[in-house]
């Protein structure tokens, strides 16, 4: 299953936004308002939304200054969240989130809507920075 957010203009340079996202503590500012838990642990963070199980994301890859890949910490669910960051102007960048996951058809049906809303919220909140 592949999902993508809209492309959004961020009021930070490409380098500034890349560095902002590589500090995992900053993801707390991007999370939806219904976040119950958010904790950073080294190169990973764990979060939960109301009524949902906890999810741990691990920083898997960084390509200065245009790509960051977070992946599932558990091998039970295989998915990644990729942030693509491109230069828009000297002081702004364009960002987009891509979600890729391997789910069975039933699971994909259940999680597609909530996951799309989640990545849309993350990128909308990034646009407010």
Buried (B, 14 or more C-beta within 10 A) or exposed (E): BEBBBEEBEBBBBBBBBBBBBBEBEBBEEBBBEEBEEBBBEEEBBBBBBEEBEEBBBBBBEBEEBBBBBBBBBEEEBEBBBBBBBEEBEEEBBBBBBBBBBEBEEEEEEEBBEEBBEBBBBBBBBBBEE
